[in-house]
Amino acid sequence: MTDLKESMKPIPQNFPRRVMASGLSGAVPKFSARRTEDGKYTSFVSDDEYLQAYQNAEDLAQQLKGYALRKERENPTWTREFNMERIKAGLADKFRSGEWDVVPAEQEWVMRRIAELLLL
């Protein structure tokens, strides 16, 4: 079995890296972090989680590109901007409902990636 990191192109530098989400109770302010293999502390998700988030976002962008092109064919009076706004709103709704795990910074990246793919 091949390693996921070996089977994918590099993660673009502009892809956002998630900060770990945590809930720590108590009256004293707390900082949530994890210890990395090299002994450092970070509040960012692991490299594997980062890679998985990128792969999911790239796959979603590819699928939504196809969706956008199909909607343009089906509704010739709809502008590309109108379609992109509909996709953006739908993406945000899916996240708010808990159906999709694409955080707002990743949603913005997905929208930029769709626009990039539509220009190719």
The first five atom37 places (N, CA, C, CB, O) and aatype in JSON, in Angstrom:
{
  "aatype": [12, 16, 3, 10, 11, 6, 15, 12, 11, 14, 9, 14, 5, 2, 13, 14, 1, 1, 19, 12, 0, 15, 7, 10, 15, 7, 0, 19, 14, 11, 13, 15, 0, 1, 1, 16, 6, 3, 7, 11, 18, 16, 15, 13, 19, 15, 3, 3, 6, 18, 10, 5, 0, 18, 5, 2, 0, 6, 3, 10, 0, 5, 5, 10, 11, 7, 18, 0, 10, 1, 11, 6, 1, 6, 2, 14, 16, 17, 16, 1, 6, 13, 2, 12, 6, 1, 9, 11, 0, 7, 10, 0, 3, 11, 13, 1, 15, 7, 6, 17, 3, 19, 19, 14, 0, 6, 5, 6, 17, 19, 12, 1, 1, 9, 0, 6, 10, 10, 10, 10],
  "atom_mask": [
    [1, 1, 1, 1, 1],
    [1, 1, 1, 1, 1],
    [1, 1, 1, 1, 1],
    [1, 1, 1, 1, 1],
    [1, 1, 1, 1, 1],
    [1, 1, 1, 1, 1],
    [1, 1, 1, 1, 1],
    [1, 1, 1, 1, 1],
    [1, 1, 1, 1, 1],
    [1, 1, 1, 1, 1],
    [1, 1, 1, 1, 1],
    [1, 1, 1, 1, 1],
    [1, 1, 1, 1, 1],
    [1, 1, 1, 1, 1],
    [1, 1, 1, 1, 1],
    [1, 1, 1, 1, 1],
    [1, 1, 1, 1, 1],
    [1, 1, 1, 1, 1],
    [1, 1, 1, 1, 1],
    [1, 1, 1, 1, 1],
    [1, 1, 1, 1, 1],
    [1, 1, 1, 1, 1],
    [1, 1, 1, 0, 1],
    [1, 1, 1, 1, 1],
    [1, 1, 1, 1, 1],
    [1, 1, 1, 0, 1],
    [1, 1, 1, 1, 1],
    [1, 1, 1, 1, 1],
    [1, 1, 1, 1, 1],
    [1, 1, 1, 1, 1],
    [1, 1, 1, 1, 1],
    [1, 1, 1, 1, 1],
    [1, 1, 1, 1, 1],
    [1, 1, 1, 1, 1],
    [1, 1, 1, 1, 1],
    [1, 1, 1, 1, 1],
    [1, 1, 1, 1, 1],
    [1, 1, 1, 1, 1],
    [1, 1, 1, 0, 1],
    [1, 1, 1, 1, 1],
    [1, 1, 1, 1, 1],
    [1, 1, 1, 1, 1],
    [1, 1, 1, 1, 1],
    [1, 1, 1, 1, 1],
    [1, 1, 1, 1, 1],
    [1, 1, 1, 1, 1],
    [1, 1, 1, 1, 1],
    [1, 1, 1, 1, 1],
    [1, 1, 1, 1, 1],
    [1, 1, 1, 1, 1],
    [1, 1, 1, 1, 1],
    [1, 1, 1, 1, 1],
    [1, 1, 1, 1, 1],
    [1, 1, 1, 1, 1],
    [1, 1, 1, 1, 1],
    [1, 1, 1, 1, 1],
    [1, 1, 1, 1, 1],
    [1, 1, 1, 1, 1],
    [1, 1, 1, 1, 1],
    [1, 1, 1, 1, 1],
    [1, 1, 1, 1, 1],
    [1, 1, 1, 1, 1],
    [1, 1, 1, 1, 1],
    [1, 1, 1, 1, 1],
    [1, 1, 1, 1, 1],
    [1, 1, 1, 0, 1],
    [1, 1, 1, 1, 1],
    [1, 1, 1, 1, 1],
    [1, 1, 1, 1, 1],
    [1, 1, 1, 1, 1],
    [1, 1, 1, 1, 1],
    [1, 1, 1, 1, 1],
    [1, 1, 1, 1, 1],
    [1, 1, 1, 1, 1],
    [1, 1, 1, 1, 1],
    [1, 1, 1, 1, 1],
    [1, 1, 1, 1, 1],
    [1, 1, 1, 1, 1],
    [1, 1, 1, 1, 1],
    [1, 1, 1, 1, 1],
    [1, 1, 1, 1, 1],
    [1, 1, 1, 1, 1],
    [1, 1, 1, 1, 1],
    [1, 1, 1, 1, 1],
    [1, 1, 1, 1, 1],
    [1, 1, 1, 1, 1],
    [1, 1, 1, 1, 1],
    [1, 1, 1, 1, 1],
    [1, 1, 1, 1, 1],
    [1, 1, 1, 0, 1],
    [1, 1, 1, 1, 1],
    [1, 1, 1, 1, 1],
    [1, 1, 1, 1, 1],
    [1, 1, 1, 1, 1],
    [1, 1, 1, 1, 1],
    [1, 1, 1, 1, 1],
    [1, 1, 1, 1, 1],
    [1, 1, 1, 0, 1],
    [1, 1, 1, 1, 1],
    [1, 1, 1, 1, 1],
    [1, 1, 1, 1, 1],
    [1, 1, 1, 1, 1],
    [1, 1, 1, 1, 1],
    [1, 1, 1, 1, 1],
    [1, 1, 1, 1, 1],
    [1, 1, 1, 1, 1],
    [1, 1, 1, 1, 1],
    [1, 1, 1, 1, 1],
    [1, 1, 1, 1, 1],
    [1, 1, 1, 1, 1],
    [1, 1, 1, 1, 1],
    [1, 1, 1, 1, 1],
    [1, 1, 1, 1, 1],
    [1, 1, 1, 1, 1],
    [1, 1, 1, 1, 1],
    [1, 1, 1, 1, 1],
    [1, 1, 1, 1, 1],
    [1, 1, 1, 1, 1],
    [1, 1, 1, 1, 1],
    [1, 1, 1, 1, 1]
  ],
  "atom_positions": [
    [[0.85, -1.17, 0.0], [0.0, 0.0, 0.0], [0.9, 1.24, 0.0], [-0.97, 0.0, 1.23], [1.85, 1.32, 0.78]],
    [[0.59, 2.2, -0.88], [1.4, 3.41, -0.96], [0.92, 4.43, 0.05], [1.37, 4.0, -2.37], [-0.26, 4.5, 0.39]],
    [[1.87, 5.22, 0.52], [1.59, 6.3, 1.46], [0.81, 7.4, 0.75], [2.91, 6.86, 2.08], [1.11, 7.72, -0.4]],
    [[-0.2, 7.97, 1.42], [-0.98, 9.05, 0.83], [-0.09, 10.2, 0.37], [-2.01, 9.56, 1.82], [-0.33, 10.78, -0.68]],
    [[0.92, 10.52, 1.15], [1.79, 11.65, 0.83], [2.54, 11.41, -0.47], [2.77, 11.9, 1.97], [2.83, 12.36, -1.2]],
    [[2.87, 10.16, -0.77], [3.6, 9.85, -1.99], [2.69, 9.85, -3.2], [4.27, 8.5, -1.86], [3.17, 10.06, -4.32]],
    [[1.4, 9.63, -3.02], [0.48, 9.49, -4.15], [-0.16, 10.81, -4.57], [-0.6, 8.5, -3.8], [-0.88, 10.85, -5.57]],
    [[0.1, 11.89, -3.85], [-0.53, 13.17, -4.16], [0.5, 14.2, -4.54], [-1.35, 13.67, -2.98], [1.66, 14.15, -4.11]],
    [[0.05, 15.15, -5.36], [0.91, 16.29, -5.62], [1.05, 17.11, -4.35], [0.34, 17.16, -6.78], [0.25, 16.95, -3.42]],
    [[2.05, 17.98, -4.28], [2.23, 18.77, -3.05], [1.01, 19.64, -2.74], [3.48, 19.66, -3.17], [0.29, 20.08, -3.64]],
    [[0.81, 19.88, -1.46], [-0.29, 20.75, -1.04], [0.1, 22.18, -1.39], [-0.58, 20.6, 0.5], [1.2, 22.62, -1.05]],
    [[-0.8, 22.91, -2.07], [-0.48, 24.31, -2.41], [-0.22, 25.14, -1.16], [-1.63, 24.93, -3.23], [-0.85, 24.93, -0.12]],
    [[0.69, 26.08, -1.28], [1.02, 26.93, -0.13], [-0.15, 27.76, 0.35], [2.18, 27.83, -0.48], [-0.21, 28.15, 1.51]],
    [[-1.1, 28.05, -0.55], [-2.23, 28.88, -0.15], [-3.38, 28.08, 0.47], [-2.74, 29.64, -1.35], [-4.42, 28.64, 0.8]],
    [[-3.2, 26.76, 0.64], [-4.25, 25.98, 1.29], [-4.16, 26.2, 2.8], [-4.13, 24.46, 0.94], [-3.09, 26.01, 3.38]],
    [[-5.26, 26.6, 3.45], [-5.22, 26.92, 4.88], [-5.02, 25.68, 5.74], [-6.5, 27.62, 5.3], [-5.5, 24.59, 5.42]],
    [[-4.31, 25.86, 6.82], [-4.09, 24.77, 7.78], [-4.99, 25.0, 8.99], [-2.59, 24.67, 8.21], [-4.96, 26.07, 9.59]],
    [[-5.76, 24.01, 9.33], [-6.69, 24.11, 10.45], [-5.97, 24.21, 11.78], [-7.62, 22.91, 10.46], [-4.89, 23.65, 11.98]],
    [[-6.58, 24.95, 12.66], [-6.15, 25.0, 14.06], [-7.0, 23.98, 14.79], [-6.29, 26.46, 14.69], [-8.2, 23.85, 14.52]],
    [[-6.38, 23.25, 15.72], [-7.13, 22.25, 16.47], [-8.28, 22.91, 17.22], [-6.2, 21.5, 17.46], [-8.13, 23.97, 17.82]],
    [[-9.41, 22.27, 17.18], [-10.56, 22.74, 17.93], [-10.64, 21.96, 19.23], [-11.88, 22.6, 17.11], [-10.5, 20.74, 19.24]],
    [[-10.86, 22.67, 20.32], [-10.99, 21.98, 21.6], [-11.81, 22.82, 22.56], [-9.6, 21.68, 22.2], [-11.93, 24.04, 22.41]],
    [[-12.37, 22.16, 23.52], [-13.11, 22.84, 24.57], [-12.49, 22.48, 25.91], [0.0, 0.0, 0.0], [-12.5, 21.32, 26.31]],
    [[-11.97, 23.47, 26.59], [-11.31, 23.24, 27.87], [-12.07, 24.0, 28.94], [-9.82, 23.67, 27.83], [-12.16, 25.23, 28.9]],
    [[-12.61, 23.28, 29.89], [-13.44, 23.93, 30.91], [-12.58, 24.51, 32.03], [-14.44, 22.94, 31.48], [-11.41, 24.17, 32.18]],
    [[-13.19, 25.36, 32.8], [-12.52, 25.94, 33.95], [-12.48, 27.45, 33.87], [0.0, 0.0, 0.0], [-12.73, 28.05, 32.83]],
    [[-12.15, 28.06, 35.01], [-12.14, 29.52, 35.1], [-10.84, 30.13, 34.59], [-12.38, 29.94, 36.53], [-10.82, 31.3, 34.21]],
    [[-9.77, 29.36, 34.59], [-8.47, 29.87, 34.16], [-8.33, 29.7, 32.65], [-7.31, 29.15, 34.91], [-8.63, 28.63, 32.13]],
    [[-7.88, 30.73, 31.94], [-7.68, 30.59, 30.48], [-6.71, 29.45, 30.18], [-7.17, 31.91, 29.87], [-5.72, 29.25, 30.89]],
    [[-6.99, 28.72, 29.11], [-6.17, 27.58, 28.74], [-5.8, 27.66, 27.26], [-6.9, 26.25, 29.05], [-6.47, 28.32, 26.47]],
    [[-4.74, 26.98, 26.92], [-4.26, 26.91, 25.55], [-4.2, 25.44, 25.16], [-2.85, 27.61, 25.38], [-3.57, 24.64, 25.85]],
    [[-4.85, 25.09, 24.07], [-4.85, 23.71, 23.62], [-3.76, 23.52, 22.57], [-6.24, 23.32, 23.04], [-3.69, 24.27, 21.6]],
    [[-2.92, 22.52, 22.77], [-1.84, 22.23, 21.83], [-1.53, 20.74, 21.88], [-0.57, 23.07, 22.15], [-1.97, 20.03, 22.78]],
    [[-0.78, 20.3, 20.9], [-0.32, 18.92, 20.9], [1.2, 18.92, 20.72], [-1.01, 18.08, 19.77], [1.77, 19.86, 20.17]],
    [[1.81, 17.89, 21.18], [3.26, 17.78, 21.08], [3.6, 17.0, 19.82], [3.87, 17.09, 22.34], [3.08, 15.9, 19.6]],
    [[4.46, 17.56, 18.99], [4.86, 16.9, 17.75], [5.96, 15.89, 18.02], [5.34, 17.94, 16.71], [6.5, 15.82, 19.13]],
    [[6.3, 15.11, 17.01], [7.32, 14.08, 17.15], [8.69, 14.66, 17.52], [7.44, 13.29, 15.87], [9.49, 14.0, 18.18]],
    [[8.94, 15.9, 17.09], [10.24, 16.52, 17.4], [10.21, 17.28, 18.73], [10.66, 17.46, 16.28], [11.15, 18.03, 19.03]],
    [[9.15, 17.11, 19.52], [9.08, 17.69, 20.85], [8.55, 19.11, 20.91], [0.0, 0.0, 0.0], [8.51, 19.69, 21.99]],
    [[8.15, 19.67, 19.79], [7.59, 21.03, 19.79], [6.09, 20.96, 20.04], [7.88, 21.75, 18.44], [5.47, 19.91, 19.88]],
    [[5.52, 22.09, 20.44], [4.08, 22.19, 20.66], [3.47, 23.04, 19.56], [3.77, 22.78, 22.06], [4.04, 24.04, 19.12]],
    [[2.29, 22.63, 19.12], [1.6, 23.37, 18.06], [0.09, 23.29, 18.28], [1.98, 22.81, 16.65], [-0.41, 22.35, 18.89]],
    [[-0.6, 24.28, 17.77], [-2.06, 24.25, 17.84], [-2.66, 23.83, 16.49], [-2.61, 25.62, 18.26], [-3.88, 23.78, 16.35]],
    [[-1.8, 23.53, 15.51], [-2.27, 23.1, 14.2], [-2.52, 21.6, 14.17], [-1.25, 23.48, 13.13], [-1.97, 20.85, 14.98]],
    [[-3.36, 21.17, 13.24], [-3.64, 19.75, 13.07], [-2.38, 19.05, 12.55], [-4.84, 19.53, 12.1], [-1.44, 19.71, 12.09]],
    [[-2.37, 17.74, 12.63], [-1.22, 16.96, 12.17], [-1.07, 17.05, 10.65], [-1.36, 15.49, 12.61], [-1.98, 17.47, 9.95]],
    [[0.09, 16.64, 10.17], [0.33, 16.63, 8.72], [-0.64, 15.72, 8.0], [1.77, 16.2, 8.42], [-1.11, 16.05, 6.91]],
    [[-0.96, 14.58, 8.58], [-1.91, 13.65, 7.94], [-3.32, 14.26, 7.86], [-1.97, 12.33, 8.72], [-4.0, 14.11, 6.85]],
    [[-3.73, 14.95, 8.93], [-5.05, 15.61, 8.92], [-5.06, 16.75, 7.9], [-5.4, 16.15, 10.33], [-6.07, 16.98, 7.23]],
    [[-3.95, 17.46, 7.8], [-3.83, 18.55, 6.83], [-3.91, 18.0, 5.41], [-2.49, 19.31, 7.03], [-4.61, 18.57, 4.56]],
    [[-3.22, 16.92, 5.15], [-3.25, 16.29, 3.83], [-4.67, 15.83, 3.49], [-2.27, 15.11, 3.76], [-5.14, 16.04, 2.38]],
    [[-5.34, 15.21, 4.45], [-6.7, 14.74, 4.22], [-7.65, 15.89, 3.92], [-7.2, 13.94, 5.43], [-8.49, 15.79, 3.03]],
    [[-7.52, 16.99, 4.66], [-8.37, 18.16, 4.42], [-8.13, 18.71, 3.02], [-8.11, 19.27, 5.47], [-9.07, 19.08, 2.32]],
    [[-6.86, 18.75, 2.6], [-6.54, 19.24, 1.25], [-7.13, 18.31, 0.19], [-5.01, 19.35, 1.06], [-7.75, 18.78, -0.77]],
    [[-6.95, 17.01, 0.35], [-7.48, 16.07, -0.64], [-8.99, 16.18, -0.76], [-7.08, 14.63, -0.28], [-9.55, 16.13, -1.86]],
    [[-9.67, 16.33, 0.39], [-11.12, 16.5, 0.37], [-11.52, 17.78, -0.34], [-11.68, 16.49, 1.79], [-12.45, 17.79, -1.14]],
    [[-10.81, 18.87, -0.06], [-11.13, 20.17, -0.67], [-10.87, 20.14, -2.18], [-10.31, 21.29, -0.01], [-11.67, 20.67, -2.95]],
    [[-9.77, 19.54, -2.59], [-9.45, 19.45, -4.03], [-10.49, 18.61, -4.75], [-8.04, 18.85, -4.25], [-10.95, 18.98, -5.84]],
    [[-10.87, 17.48, -4.16], [-11.9, 16.63, -4.76], [-13.23, 17.38, -4.86], [-12.08, 15.34, -3.93], [-13.91, 17.31, -5.88]],
    [[-13.59, 18.1, -3.81], [-14.83, 18.88, -3.81], [-14.79, 19.95, -4.9], [-15.06, 19.52, -2.44], [-15.77, 20.14, -5.61]],
    [[-13.66, 20.64, -5.03], [-13.53, 21.68, -6.06], [-13.7, 21.07, -7.46], [-12.16, 22.39, -5.95], [-14.36, 21.65, -8.31]],
    [[-13.11, 19.91, -7.69], [-13.23, 19.24, -8.99], [-14.69, 18.88, -9.27], [-12.34, 17.97, -9.04], [-15.19, 19.07, -10.38]],
    [[-15.37, 18.35, -8.25], [-16.78, 17.98, -8.43], [-17.65, 19.22, -8.67], [-17.29, 17.21, -7.21], [-18.54, 19.2, -9.52]],
    [[-17.39, 20.28, -7.91], [-18.21, 21.49, -8.06], [-17.93, 22.21, -9.37], [-17.95, 22.44, -6.9], [-18.8, 22.92, -9.87]],
    [[-16.75, 22.04, -9.92], [-16.48, 22.58, -11.27], [-17.44, 21.93, -12.27], [-14.99, 22.32, -11.69], [-18.08, 22.62, -13.07]],
    [[-17.54, 20.61, -12.2], [-18.48, 19.9, -13.08], [-19.91, 20.34, -12.86], [0.0, 0.0, 0.0], [-20.68, 20.49, -13.81]],
    [[-20.27, 20.53, -11.61], [-21.62, 20.99, -11.27], [-21.87, 22.37, -11.88], [-21.82, 21.04, -9.73], [-22.93, 22.62, -12.46]],
    [[-20.9, 23.28, -11.74], [-21.05, 24.64, -12.27], [-21.22, 24.61, -13.78], [-19.82, 25.5, -11.89], [-22.07, 25.32, -14.32]],
    [[-20.43, 23.81, -14.47], [-20.54, 23.72, -15.93], [-21.89, 23.13, -16.34], [-19.4, 22.86, -16.5], [-22.48, 23.57, -17.33]],
    [[-22.36, 22.14, -15.6], [-23.67, 21.55, -15.9], [-24.78, 22.57, -15.72], [-23.93, 20.32, -15.02], [-25.69, 22.67, -16.54]],
    [[-24.72, 23.35, -14.62], [-25.74, 24.36, -14.37], [-25.72, 25.45, -15.44], [-25.55, 24.99, -12.98], [-26.77, 25.98, -15.81]],
    [[-24.53, 25.79, -15.93], [-24.43, 26.78, -17.01], [-25.11, 26.27, -18.28], [-22.96, 27.13, -17.3], [-25.79, 27.03, -18.97]],
    [[-24.94, 24.98, -18.58], [-25.58, 24.4, -19.77], [-27.1, 24.33, -19.59], [-25.02, 23.0, -20.05], [-27.85, 24.63, -20.51]],
    [[-27.53, 23.94, -18.4], [-28.96, 23.79, -18.13], [-29.69, 25.12, -18.03], [-29.17, 23.01, -16.86], [-30.89, 25.19, -18.31]],
    [[-28.99, 26.18, -17.62], [-29.61, 27.5, -17.39], [-28.78, 28.58, -18.07], [-29.73, 27.79, -15.86], [-28.04, 29.31, -17.41]],
    [[-28.9, 28.69, -19.38], [-28.04, 29.63, -20.12], [-28.2, 31.09, -19.71], [-28.32, 29.5, -21.58], [-27.34, 31.91, -20.02]],
    [[-29.27, 31.43, -19.03], [-29.44, 32.83, -18.61], [-28.7, 33.12, -17.3], [-30.93, 33.16, -18.44], [-28.56, 34.28, -16.92]],
    [[-28.24, 32.08, -16.6], [-27.51, 32.28, -15.36], [-26.06, 32.64, -15.68], [-27.57, 31.01, -14.48], [-25.42, 31.98, -16.5]],
    [[-25.57, 33.65, -15.04], [-24.17, 34.03, -15.24], [-23.27, 33.13, -14.4], [-23.95, 35.53, -14.87], [-23.72, 32.48, -13.46]],
    [[-22.0, 33.12, -14.75], [-21.04, 32.34, -13.95], [-20.98, 32.89, -12.53], [-19.63, 32.38, -14.6], [-20.88, 32.12, -11.58]],
    [[-21.05, 34.21, -12.39], [-21.02, 34.82, -11.05], [-22.21, 34.35, -10.22], [-21.01, 36.36, -11.16], [-22.06, 34.06, -9.03]],
    [[-23.38, 34.3, -10.84], [-24.58, 33.83, -10.15], [-24.4, 32.38, -9.7], [-25.82, 33.97, -11.06], [-24.72, 32.04, -8.56]],
    [[-23.88, 31.54, -10.6], [-23.63, 30.15, -10.25], [-22.64, 30.02, -9.11], [-23.13, 29.38, -11.46], [-22.83, 29.21, -8.2]],
    [[-21.57, 30.81, -9.15], [-20.56, 30.75, -8.1], [-21.14, 31.18, -6.75], [-19.35, 31.63, -8.46], [-20.82, 30.6, -5.72]],
    [[-21.99, 32.19, -6.75], [-22.64, 32.62, -5.5], [-23.54, 31.52, -4.96], [-23.45, 33.9, -5.73], [-23.6, 31.31, -3.75]],
    [[-24.25, 30.83, -5.84], [-25.1, 29.71, -5.4], [-24.26, 28.6, -4.79], [-25.93, 29.17, -6.58], [-24.62, 28.03, -3.76]],
    [[-23.14, 28.29, -5.43], [-22.25, 27.24, -4.92], [-21.68, 27.65, -3.57], [-21.11, 26.95, -5.92], [-21.64, 26.85, -2.64]],
    [[-21.25, 28.9, -3.46], [-20.69, 29.41, -2.2], [-21.72, 29.3, -1.06], [-20.23, 30.87, -2.36], [-21.39, 28.85, 0.03]],
    [[-22.94, 29.7, -1.32], [-24.0, 29.64, -0.31], [-24.3, 28.19, 0.06], [-25.29, 30.33, -0.82], [-24.49, 27.87, 1.24]],
    [[-24.35, 27.3, -0.93], [-24.61, 25.9, -0.67], [-23.51, 25.25, 0.16], [0.0, 0.0, 0.0], [-23.77, 24.44, 1.05]],
    [[-22.27, 25.61, -0.14], [-21.13, 25.1, 0.6], [-21.2, 25.53, 2.07], [-19.81, 25.58, -0.03], [-20.98, 24.72, 2.97]],
    [[-21.51, 26.79, 2.29], [-21.63, 27.3, 3.66], [-22.79, 26.62, 4.39], [-21.85, 28.83, 3.64], [-22.66, 26.28, 5.57]],
    [[-23.9, 26.4, 3.7], [-25.05, 25.72, 4.32], [-24.7, 24.29, 4.72], [-26.24, 25.72, 3.36], [-25.09, 23.83, 5.8]],
    [[-23.98, 23.58, 3.86], [-23.59, 22.19, 4.15], [-22.67, 22.15, 5.38], [-22.88, 21.55, 2.92], [-22.77, 21.22, 6.19]],
    [[-21.8, 23.14, 5.53], [-20.91, 23.2, 6.69], [-21.72, 23.5, 7.96], [-19.81, 24.26, 6.48], [-21.56, 22.83, 8.97]],
    [[-22.59, 24.51, 7.88], [-23.39, 24.89, 9.06], [-24.27, 23.74, 9.54], [-24.26, 26.1, 8.73], [-24.48, 23.58, 10.75]],
    [[-24.77, 22.95, 8.6], [-25.64, 21.84, 8.99], [-24.85, 20.64, 9.52], [-26.49, 21.4, 7.8], [-25.44, 19.7, 10.06]],
    [[-23.53, 20.67, 9.37], [-22.7, 19.57, 9.82], [-22.59, 18.45, 8.79], [0.0, 0.0, 0.0], [-21.97, 17.42, 9.06]],
    [[-23.19, 18.66, 7.62], [-23.15, 17.63, 6.59], [-21.76, 17.5, 5.96], [-24.18, 17.94, 5.5], [-21.31, 16.39, 5.64]],
    [[-21.07, 18.63, 5.78], [-19.72, 18.64, 5.2], [-18.75, 19.27, 6.19], [-19.7, 19.41, 3.84], [-19.09, 20.25, 6.86]],
    [[-17.56, 18.72, 6.27], [-16.52, 19.23, 7.16], [-15.52, 20.06, 6.34], [-15.8, 18.07, 7.9], [-14.38, 19.65, 6.13]],
    [[-15.98, 21.21, 5.9], [-15.14, 22.13, 5.14], [-15.25, 23.47, 5.85], [-15.57, 22.23, 3.6], [-16.23, 24.2, 5.68]],
    [[-14.24, 23.79, 6.66], [-14.28, 25.0, 7.47], [-14.25, 26.24, 6.59], [-13.1, 25.03, 8.48], [-13.84, 26.15, 5.43]],
    [[-14.67, 27.41, 7.09], [-14.77, 28.61, 6.26], [-13.5, 28.96, 5.47], [-15.12, 29.77, 7.13], [-13.6, 29.33, 4.3]],
    [[-12.33, 28.84, 6.06], [-11.1, 29.15, 5.31], [-10.93, 28.19, 4.14], [-9.85, 29.1, 6.23], [-10.47, 28.58, 3.07]],
    [[-11.29, 26.92, 4.34], [-11.22, 25.94, 3.25], [-12.3, 26.21, 2.21], [-11.35, 24.52, 3.81], [-12.08, 25.96, 1.02]],
    [[-13.45, 26.7, 2.64], [-14.51, 27.04, 1.69], [-14.02, 28.14, 0.74], [-15.78, 27.51, 2.43], [-14.26, 28.08, -0.47]],
    [[-13.34, 29.13, 1.29], [-12.79, 30.2, 0.45], [-11.78, 29.64, -0.54], [-12.13, 31.29, 1.33], [-11.77, 30.03, -1.7]],
    [[-10.94, 28.71, -0.09], [-9.96, 28.1, -0.97], [-10.66, 27.31, -2.07], [-9.01, 27.18, -0.17], [-10.27, 27.4, -3.24]],
    [[-11.69, 26.56, -1.71], [-12.44, 25.77, -2.7], [-13.04, 26.69, -3.76], [-13.56, 24.94, -2.0], [-12.99, 26.38, -4.95]],
    [[-13.6, 27.81, -3.34], [-14.2, 28.74, -4.31], [-13.13, 29.31, -5.25], [-14.93, 29.89, -3.58], [-13.36, 29.43, -6.45]],
    [[-11.96, 29.66, -4.71], [-10.87, 30.15, -5.57], [-10.41, 29.04, -6.53], [-9.67, 30.64, -4.71], [-10.1, 29.31, -7.69]],
    [[-10.37, 27.83, -6.02], [-9.93, 26.7, -6.86], [-10.93, 26.42, -7.97], [-9.72, 25.43, -6.0], [-10.53, 26.14, -9.1]],
    [[-12.22, 26.5, -7.68], [-13.23, 26.31, -8.73], [-13.05, 27.36, -9.81], [-14.67, 26.38, -8.13], [-13.07, 27.04, -11.0]],
    [[-12.89, 28.62, -9.41], [-12.69, 29.7, -10.38], [-11.47, 29.43, -11.24], [-12.55, 31.06, -9.66], [-11.49, 29.65, -12.45]],
    [[-10.41, 28.95, -10.62], [-9.18, 28.62, -11.34], [-9.44, 27.48, -12.33], [-8.06, 28.22, -10.35], [-8.99, 27.55, -13.48]],
    [[-10.14, 26.46, -11.9], [-10.44, 25.31, -12.77], [-11.33, 25.7, -13.94], [-11.09, 24.2, -11.97], [-11.19, 25.15, -15.03]],
    [[-12.25, 26.62, -13.71], [-13.15, 27.04, -14.78], [-12.43, 27.85, -15.86], [-14.29, 27.87, -14.2], [-12.91, 27.95, -16.99]],
    [[-11.29, 28.4, -15.52], [-10.51, 29.17, -16.51], [-9.65, 28.27, -17.37], [-9.64, 30.2, -15.82], [-9.2, 28.69, -18.44]],
    [[-9.39, 27.05, -16.91], [-8.53, 26.12, -17.67], [-9.21, 25.61, -18.91], [-8.12, 24.94, -16.81], [-8.63, 24.82, -19.66]]
  ]
}
